[in-house]
Amino acid sequence: MSEITQEQPELRALPVYILDPHANRTKEQDIDLSHTTGKLPTWETIRESVSTRSGWLGDYDYGFLCMPTLPGLASTRIPPFFGLKDRLPLVLAIIMGFQHSLAMIAGVVTPAIIMSGSGNTGLNLSPADRTQMVSTSLITSGLLSLIQITRFRVANTPYFLGTGLLSVVGTSFIYLPVLQSSVSNMYASGVCKSSLDPTTGTQTFEPCPDAWGAYLGTCMVCALLPIILSFVPPRALKRVFPPIVTGVTVMLIGVNLVTSGMQQWGGGSGPCISRPMSGPFVDCPSVGAPNAAPWGDAQWIGLGFLVFSIIMVVEFFGSPFMKNAQVVIGLIVGMIVAVACGYTTRESLDAAPVITFLWVKTYKLSIYPPAIIPLLITYVLAMVESIGDITASCEVSQLSVEGREFESRLQGGIFADGVAGLLAPLMTNSPMSCYAQNNGIISLTRCANTMAGYMCCLFLILMGVFSKFGALFLMLPDSVLGGMTTFLFASVVVSGIRILSFLPWTRRERFIVAASLSLGLGTALVPGVLTHMIDYKGNSAFLSSLITSVNIILDTGFALGAIVSCLVNALLPANPVSNSKANKADVIDRHGPMAAMNVDRLAEEEERKHGHEQIEDMKIVEAQSSVHRDGIHSDKT
């Protein structure tokens, strides 16, 4: 009987599948970012947009924008989200762009109004020149916003100019304290002319356009710093300027600005603020002005409170459209009451031409050395603040806030801010940077489309070209503006507090913040307290300029606070990493009595979650490997 044998299959080693986290993955530096730049629409897209009903109106719920916030009337429908490059109906693009421009108007024109105003911290310009400054701010904001929104690639480099988001730019409030301190020093040193009435002791300040030219020239030189730093990775900038530094500085800027707002609320920041007993400034703005009254009079406080109250009412009961324009609505109501009660004159309106543009009024550019160091600090702060604003813009636009594309948008935004800091002074305007106000509109209306941004730019440019529009803001009494600006400036304080709220608040953080506020807040509340220590009477122009620069820093609370917070944060040792109960007790509770106790529990849960995710990933890979092996075996069979 023959032996029956069965041929044994050849034994082969099973394939081993290794989980490679970098397999089939494109290197970050090789990611194509061409889709993030602006492109001209095709003829087919234009034809469809202007010749069809869907191109004009779409199916958007326009009633959502106008529905007031009243019991039983609130809309429950969630509007669709329009991404950066989605097709947006023309009517909706116009409405959304108009909303964004209304939200920006107050912030764009307010710095120009304050800078050109009266007193020892203002330029004391004529009504015609002030109107031109307001128009220039609007036009410059519209033009420079186009750069941020469109986004261009720098030729033959991996770098970009602009964010490619609905990121608008405007005159930042953080430059106001530097200008005010510089102008005050110029009047004190005689660079700007003033006269003193020996009988009443009232000081009258003459117009000083040369101070504006010196400020613009110095800003252009200092703008080179953010341009250079825009090529530094944002993560490195955050390590050098952590939230504890930026939070303290932003809060101190807001405190300084609230002081200016309250001065306006009381009747103005001109000579009448000292309440002289005789002379032309016994009343604000001056004796003989319509309904003039002493500084702090009840009528000025009432006008400002009217604007402030309207802003509150709109926030409580207004529709989404009204909430996005609450500040402008408050100004309109204040203007109507002021005109009806005879508080205004037509001087600024009559002095304004019908149409204007950039460079109608020019200034002699120069450099004011004492302002260089404070401006450099301000530019760095604006740059770090822009990182937060651009990050928020990515979040509300439903884009990733990490990875190569995000960091490229940050780099482009910081670079565009630096270029704006250089171009805006060339356009006779104060430096501009990214605005955060529009992120709220994107979040509320769910429209992050760049077409709405282009419409916003168009409205801003038109408002500036027709200068009668800007002249309307100069007709307003100072107290009406004060009721609005105080609210805006208090929002800056809140922004600083919000940055600080994310800190762990151990003993180290409390110490750094306390040390910074001791000098920064103290100088803001008691102006000039540190400027009398150094008295130089020599003939050296260099030493005189250096001492003036030091005095400006010592009299600018946010600059002093920024320096102190940077130094203490760098020198004070970091907290040791430990799980001891003592360290747990040192954490301040931010969200209730149990928050500090939950810190470690949340960390442990996150670690367990991460571990489970890794296990699940391995199971998936193992299952895929098993399927692959089974397939090989079945083929073999």
C-alpha positions in Angstrom: 0.0 0.0 0.0 1.5 3.1 -1.1 2.0 5.8 1.4 -0.3 8.7 0.8 1.5 12.0 1.6 0.1 15.5 1.6 2.2 18.2 0.3 2.7 20.7 3.1 2.3 24.3 2.2 5.5 26.3 2.3 5.7 28.1 5.6 6.2 31.8 5.1 6.7 34.5 7.7 3.6 36.6 8.1 4.1 40.2 7.1 4.7 42.7 10.0 2.8 45.9 9.8 4.4 48.8 11.6 2.4 51.9 12.6 4.4 54.8 11.2 2.8 58.1 12.2 4.6 59.8 9.3 3.8 57.3 6.6 2.0 58.7 3.6 2.0 62.1 5.2 3.0 65.3 3.4 5.7 67.3 5.0 4.4 70.5 6.4 6.7 72.6 4.4 5.5 70.9 1.2 1.8 71.6 1.9 0.3 73.6 -1.0 -1.1 76.9 0.4 -2.1 78.5 -3.0 -5.8 78.1 -2.1 -5.3 80.6 0.8 -4.5 83.5 -1.6 -7.1 85.7 -3.3 -8.1 85.0 -6.9 -10.1 86.9 -9.4 -13.6 85.5 -10.0 -14.3 83.9 -13.4 -16.6 85.5 -15.9 -19.1 82.6 -15.4 -19.2 83.3 -11.7 -19.8 87.0 -12.3 -22.6 86.3 -14.8 -24.4 83.9 -12.6 -24.2 86.3 -9.6 -25.7 89.3 -11.4 -28.2 87.6 -13.7 -30.0 85.1 -11.4 -32.2 85.4 -8.4 -30.1 83.0 -6.4 -27.0 85.1 -7.3 -28.7 88.1 -5.8 -30.8 86.8 -2.9 -30.1 83.1 -2.3 -32.2 81.4 0.3 -30.9 83.2 3.4 -33.3 84.0 6.3 -33.0 87.8 6.1 -35.6 88.1 8.9 -33.0 86.6 11.3 -30.9 89.8 11.1 -33.9 92.1 12.0 -35.6 90.0 14.7 -35.4 91.9 18.0 -34.5 90.0 21.2 -37.9 90.0 22.8 -39.8 87.2 24.7 -41.6 85.0 22.1 -40.0 86.7 19.1 -36.5 85.2 19.1 -35.8 83.2 15.9 -34.9 79.6 16.5 -33.6 79.0 13.0 -29.8 78.7 12.7 -28.6 80.5 9.5 -26.3 78.6 7.2 -22.5 79.1 7.6 -20.7 80.8 4.7 -17.0 79.9 4.6 -14.2 81.9 3.2 -14.7 81.0 -0.4 -18.3 79.9 -0.5 -20.7 81.5 -3.0 -22.4 84.4 -1.2 -25.5 86.2 -2.6 -24.8 89.8 -3.6 -27.5 91.3 -1.4 -26.3 89.3 1.6 -22.7 90.3 0.9 -23.7 94.0 0.8 -25.7 93.7 4.1 -22.9 91.8 5.9 -20.3 94.2 4.6 -22.3 97.2 5.8 -22.6 95.5 9.2 -18.9 95.1 9.5 -18.3 98.7 8.4 -20.8 100.0 11.0 -19.0 98.0 13.7 -15.7 99.5 12.7 -16.7 103.2 12.3 -16.5 104.2 15.9 -13.2 102.5 16.5 -11.6 103.9 13.3 -12.6 107.5 13.7 -12.3 107.9 17.5 -8.4 107.9 17.6 -8.3 110.6 14.9 -10.9 112.7 16.8 -9.0 112.4 20.0 -5.5 112.9 18.5 -6.6 116.1 16.6 -8.5 117.5 19.6 -7.8 120.2 22.1 -5.6 120.3 25.2 -2.0 119.6 26.0 -2.3 116.0 24.7 -4.0 116.9 21.4 -2.8 118.5 18.2 -5.4 121.3 18.5 -6.0 121.3 14.7 -8.5 123.4 12.8 -12.0 121.9 12.0 -11.0 121.4 8.3 -7.8 119.5 9.2 -9.7 117.4 11.8 -12.3 116.4 9.2 -9.5 115.4 6.8 -7.9 113.2 9.5 -11.2 111.4 10.1 -11.7 110.9 6.3 -8.1 109.7 5.9 -8.6 107.1 8.7 -11.7 105.6 7.0 -10.0 105.5 3.5 -6.7 104.0 4.9 -8.6 101.4 6.9 -10.5 100.3 3.8 -7.4 100.1 1.6 -5.2 98.3 4.1 -8.0 95.8 5.0 -8.0 94.8 1.3 -4.4 93.6 1.7 -5.2 91.5 4.8 -8.3 89.9 3.2 -6.9 89.2 -0.2 -3.5 87.7 0.9 -0.5 87.6 -1.5 2.4 85.2 -1.7 5.8 86.9 -1.6 7.5 85.9 -4.9 9.8 82.9 -4.8 9.4 82.5 -1.0 7.3 80.4 1.4 6.0 83.7 3.0 2.7 85.5 2.5 1.3 89.0 3.0 -2.1 89.0 4.6 -4.3 86.4 6.4 -6.8 85.6 3.7 -9.5 85.8 6.3 -12.2 88.4 7.0 -9.6 90.3 8.9 -10.1 94.0 8.8 -7.6 96.6 10.1 -8.1 99.9 11.8 -6.3 102.5 13.9 -5.4 100.8 17.2 -6.1 102.6 20.5 -2.8 101.4 21.9 -0.9 104.1 20.0 -2.9 106.9 21.7 -1.0 107.0 25.0 2.3 107.3 23.1 1.1 110.2 21.0 -0.5 112.0 24.0 2.7 111.7 26.0 4.8 112.9 23.1 2.6 115.9 22.3 2.5 116.8 26.0 6.3 116.8 26.1 6.5 118.9 22.9 4.2 121.6 24.4 6.2 121.5 27.6 9.6 121.8 25.8 8.4 124.5 23.4 8.4 122.5 20.2 4.7 123.2 20.1 3.6 126.7 20.9 1.3 127.6 23.8 0.5 130.8 25.7 -0.3 131.5 29.3 -2.8 134.1 30.4 -1.2 135.8 33.4 -4.5 137.1 34.8 -6.5 133.8 34.8 -3.6 131.3 34.6 -5.2 129.6 31.7 -2.9 128.0 29.1 -3.9 128.1 25.5 -2.4 125.6 23.1 -1.8 126.5 19.4 -2.2 124.0 16.5 0.9 121.8 16.2 0.8 120.0 12.8 4.6 119.5 13.1 4.0 117.2 16.1 1.8 115.0 13.9 4.5 114.9 11.2 7.1 113.9 13.8 4.9 111.2 15.1 4.2 109.7 11.6 7.9 109.7 10.7 8.9 108.0 13.9 6.1 105.4 13.4 7.5 104.6 9.9 10.9 103.9 11.3 9.6 101.7 14.2 7.4 99.8 11.8 10.5 98.0 10.5 10.5 96.0 13.8 7.2 94.1 13.3 8.1 93.5 9.6 11.3 91.8 10.7 9.6 89.9 13.5 6.9 88.6 11.1 9.4 86.1 9.8 10.0 84.7 13.3 7.8 81.6 14.1 4.8 82.7 16.1 5.5 80.1 18.8 8.8 81.8 19.5 7.1 85.2 19.8 4.7 83.7 22.3 7.5 82.4 24.4 9.2 85.8 24.5 5.9 87.7 25.1 3.7 85.2 27.1 0.1 86.0 28.0 1.0 87.3 31.4 3.0 90.1 29.7 0.4 91.0 27.1 -2.5 90.7 29.4 -1.1 93.2 31.9 -0.1 95.6 29.2 -3.4 95.5 27.4 -5.3 96.1 30.6 -3.0 99.1 31.5 -3.6 100.5 28.0 -7.4 100.3 28.6 -7.0 102.0 32.0 -5.1 104.9 30.4 -7.7 105.3 27.7 -10.7 105.1 30.1 -9.2 108.2 31.7 -9.4 110.1 28.4 -12.9 108.8 27.8 -14.1 110.1 31.1 -12.5 113.5 30.5 -14.5 113.8 27.3 -17.7 112.6 29.1 -17.3 115.5 31.5 -17.2 118.1 28.8 -13.9 117.8 27.0 -10.2 117.5 27.5 -9.4 121.2 26.6 -8.4 124.0 28.9 -11.9 124.0 30.5 -11.0 120.7 32.3 -9.2 122.7 35.0 -12.4 124.6 35.8 -10.9 128.1 35.8 -12.8 130.8 37.6 -12.5 133.4 34.8 -11.4 133.7 31.2 -12.6 132.2 27.9 -12.6 128.6 29.2 -14.8 128.9 32.3 -17.3 126.9 30.3 -16.7 123.9 27.9 -15.8 123.9 25.2 -15.4 127.7 25.5 -17.4 130.7 26.5 -19.9 131.6 23.8 -20.3 128.1 22.4 -23.8 126.7 22.1 -25.2 125.7 25.6 -21.7 126.1 27.1 -21.4 124.9 30.7 -18.6 124.2 33.2 -16.7 120.9 33.0 -18.5 118.1 34.8 -21.9 119.9 34.6 -25.0 117.7 34.8 -25.9 118.4 31.2 -22.6 117.0 29.9 -22.9 113.9 32.1 -26.5 113.5 31.0 -25.6 113.6 27.3 -22.9 111.0 27.7 -25.1 108.8 29.8 -27.8 108.9 27.1 -25.3 107.3 24.6 -24.2 104.8 27.2 -27.8 103.8 28.0 -28.7 103.3 24.3 -25.8 101.0 23.9 -27.1 99.0 26.9 -30.7 98.9 25.6 -29.6 97.7 22.2 -27.5 94.9 23.7 -30.5 93.7 25.7 -33.3 94.0 23.1 -31.7 94.7 19.7 -31.8 92.4 16.7 -28.5 90.8 15.5 -28.0 93.6 13.0 -28.6 96.3 15.7 -26.3 94.6 18.2 -23.5 94.7 15.6 -24.0 98.4 15.2 -24.9 99.3 18.8 -22.1 101.9 19.2 -23.1 103.7 16.0 -26.8 103.6 17.1 -25.9 105.2 20.4 -24.0 108.0 18.6 -26.9 108.6 16.2 -29.3 109.0 19.1 -26.9 111.3 20.9 -26.4 113.3 17.7 -30.2 113.7 17.2 -30.7 114.9 20.8 -27.6 117.2 20.6 -28.8 118.8 17.4 -32.4 119.1 18.7 -31.3 120.8 21.9 -28.9 123.2 20.2 -25.5 121.8 21.3 -24.0 121.7 17.8 -22.7 124.1 15.2 -22.2 123.6 11.4 -18.6 124.8 11.5 -17.0 121.4 10.8 -19.7 120.4 8.3 -19.3 123.7 6.3 -15.5 123.4 6.4 -15.5 119.9 4.9 -15.3 119.5 1.1 -17.8 117.3 -0.6 -15.2 114.8 -1.8 -11.7 114.3 -0.5 -8.9 111.6 -0.6 -5.5 110.9 0.8 -2.8 113.6 0.8 -5.1 116.5 0.4 -3.4 117.7 3.6 0.2 116.7 4.1 2.6 117.0 7.0 6.4 117.6 7.3 7.8 114.2 8.3 10.5 114.0 10.9 11.7 111.7 13.7 11.0 112.4 17.4 13.7 110.3 19.2 12.1 110.3 22.6 9.1 108.4 21.2 11.1 105.6 19.6 11.4 103.2 22.6 7.7 103.6 23.6 6.6 103.1 20.0 8.8 100.0 19.6 7.1 98.5 22.7 3.7 99.5 21.3 4.4 97.8 17.9 5.5 94.6 19.6 2.4 94.6 21.7 0.2 95.2 18.7 1.9 92.3 16.9 1.3 89.9 19.8 -2.3 91.1 20.1 -2.7 90.5 16.4 -1.7 86.8 17.0 -4.7 86.5 19.3 -7.0 88.3 16.9 -6.0 86.2 13.9 -6.4 83.0 16.0 -9.9 84.1 17.0 -10.7 84.8 13.3 -9.6 81.3 12.4 -11.8 79.8 15.1 -15.0 81.7 14.1 -14.2 81.0 10.5 -14.2 77.2 11.4 -10.6 76.8 10.3 -7.9 74.9 12.2 -5.8 76.8 14.8 -2.8 74.6 14.4 -0.6 73.3 11.6 1.2 74.7 8.7 -1.7 76.6 7.2 -2.6 78.3 10.5 1.0 79.4 11.1 1.2 80.7 7.6 -1.9 82.8 8.2 -0.3 84.1 11.4 2.9 85.0 9.5 1.0 86.7 6.7 -1.1 88.7 9.2 1.8 89.9 11.2 3.7 90.8 8.1 0.6 92.7 6.8 0.3 94.5 10.1 4.0 95.6 9.9 3.4 96.8 6.3 0.3 98.6 7.5 2.3 100.3 10.2 4.6 101.6 7.4 2.0 102.5 4.8 -0.5 104.1 7.2 1.9 107.0 8.2 2.7 107.5 4.5 -1.1 108.0 4.1 -0.9 110.6 7.0 -2.7 108.2 9.4 -1.7 106.6 12.7 -0.5 102.9 12.4 -3.1 100.3 11.9 -3.4 96.7 13.0 -6.0 93.8 13.0 -9.3 94.5 14.6 -11.0 92.0 16.9 -14.5 93.5 16.9 -15.5 91.9 13.6 -15.0 88.4 15.0 -18.2 88.8 17.0 -20.1 89.6 13.9 -18.7 86.5 12.1 -19.8 84.4 15.1 -23.3 85.9 15.3 -24.1 86.0 11.6 -22.2 82.8 10.7 -20.7 84.6 7.7 -16.9 84.4 7.3 -16.9 85.0 3.6 -14.2 87.3 2.2 -16.8 88.9 -0.2 -18.4 90.5 2.8 -15.0 91.8 3.8 -14.5 93.4 0.3 -17.9 95.1 0.7 -16.9 96.4 4.1 -13.8 97.9 2.6 -15.8 99.5 -0.2 -18.2 101.1 2.4 -15.2 102.4 4.5 -13.6 104.0 1.4 -16.8 105.6 0.3 -17.5 107.0 3.8 -14.0 108.5 3.8 -14.2 109.9 0.3 -17.4 111.8 1.0 -15.9 113.9 3.8 -19.2 115.4 5.0 -19.8 112.0 6.6 -16.7 112.3 8.7 -17.6 115.9 9.6 -20.7 114.7 11.3 -18.6 113.1 14.0 -16.9 116.4 14.7 -20.3 118.1 15.2 -20.9 116.0 18.2 -20.3 117.5 21.7 -17.3 115.9 23.5 -19.6 114.4 26.1 -21.5 112.4 23.5 -18.3 111.0 22.2 -17.2 110.4 25.8 -20.2 108.2 26.6 -19.2 106.0 23.6 -15.4 106.0 23.9 -15.5 105.2 27.6 -17.4 102.0 26.8 -15.0 101.1 24.0 -12.0 101.8 26.1 -13.4 99.7 29.0 -13.7 96.8 26.5 -9.9 97.1 26.1 -9.5 96.6 29.9 -11.8 93.6 29.7 -9.6 92.1 26.8 -6.6 92.3 29.1 -8.4 90.7 32.0 -9.6 87.9 29.7 -6.0 87.2 28.6 -5.0 87.0 32.3 -7.9 84.8 33.2 -6.4 81.8 31.4 -3.3 81.8 33.7 -3.0 79.2 36.4 -2.7 82.0 39.0 -0.1 80.4 41.2 2.0 82.6 43.6 4.4 83.3 40.8 1.7 84.8 38.5 0.2 86.8 41.3 3.5 88.3 42.1 4.3 89.2 38.5 1.0 90.9 37.9 1.1 92.7 41.3 4.6 94.1 40.5 3.6 95.2 37.1 0.4 96.9 38.2 2.1 98.6 41.1 4.1 100.9 38.8 1.9 100.7 35.6 -1.4 101.4 37.3 0.1 103.8 39.8 1.6 105.9 37.0 -1.7 105.9 35.1 -3.7 107.1 38.2 -1.1 109.7 39.2 0.3 111.1 36.0 3.8 112.6 36.1 4.7 111.2 39.5 7.9 109.6 38.2 9.0 112.3 35.7 10.6 114.7 38.2 13.5 112.5 39.3 15.9 113.4 36.4 16.5 117.1 35.8 19.0 117.9 33.0 20.0 121.5 32.1 23.0 120.9 29.9 23.5 121.6 26.2 23.8 118.0 25.0 21.0 117.3 22.5 21.6 113.5 22.9 21.2 113.5 26.7 18.3 115.8 26.6 16.5 113.5 24.1 17.4 110.4 26.1 16.0 111.9 29.3 12.8 112.9 27.5 12.5 109.4 26.2 12.9 108.0 29.7 10.3 110.4 31.1 7.8 109.4 28.4 8.3 105.7 29.4 7.9 106.6 33.1 4.8 108.6 32.4 3.2 105.9 30.1 1.7 103.3 32.4 1.5 100.4 29.9 5.1 100.8 28.7 6.3 100.7 32.3 4.1 97.8 33.1 5.3 95.9 30.0 8.9 96.4 30.9 8.4 95.3 34.5 6.3 92.2 33.6 8.9 91.1 31.0 11.8 91.5 33.4 10.2 89.8 36.4 8.8 87.0 34.2 12.3 86.3 32.9 14.1 86.5 36.2 11.6 84.9 38.6 12.1 81.0 38.7 9.3 78.9 37.3 7.1 76.9 39.6 8.5 73.4 40.3 6.5 70.6 38.8 4.9 68.7 41.6 1.7 67.0 42.5 1.9 67.9 46.2 -1.2 69.1 48.0 0.6 72.4 48.8 0.9 73.2 45.1 -2.7 72.3 44.5 -3.8 74.7 47.2 -1.8 77.4 45.6 -4.0 77.4 42.5 -6.7 80.1 42.6 -10.2 78.9 41.7 -11.5 80.7 38.6 -14.7 78.8 38.0 -16.1 77.9 41.5 -14.9 76.3 44.7 -14.2 72.9 43.1 -12.2 74.2 40.1 -8.8 74.0 41.9 -9.5 70.5 43.1 -10.5 69.4 39.6 -7.3 70.5 37.9 -5.5 67.2 38.5 -8.6 65.1 37.9 -9.1 66.8 34.5 -5.4 66.2 33.6 -5.7 62.5 34.6 -8.9 62.1 32.5 -7.2 63.7 29.6 -4.2 61.3 30.0 -6.6 58.3 30.2 -8.5 59.6 27.1 -5.2 59.9 25.2 -4.2 56.4 26.2 -7.6 55.0 25.1 -7.2 56.8 21.7 -3.8 55.2 21.2 -5.2 51.7 22.1 -8.1 52.2 19.7 -5.6 53.3 16.9 -3.6 50.1 17.5 -6.7 48.0 17.4 -7.7 49.5 14.1 -4.2 48.9 12.6 -4.2 45.4 14.0 -7.6 44.7 12.4 -6.5 46.1 9.1 -3.3 43.9 9.3 -5.5 40.9 10.0 -7.7 41.6 7.1 -4.7 42.0 4.9 -3.2 38.7 6.1 -6.5 36.9 5.6 -6.6 38.2 2.1 -3.1 36.9 1.4 -4.0 33.5 2.8 -7.2 33.3 0.7 -5.3 34.2 -2.4 -2.7 31.5 -1.5 -5.5 28.9 -1.0 
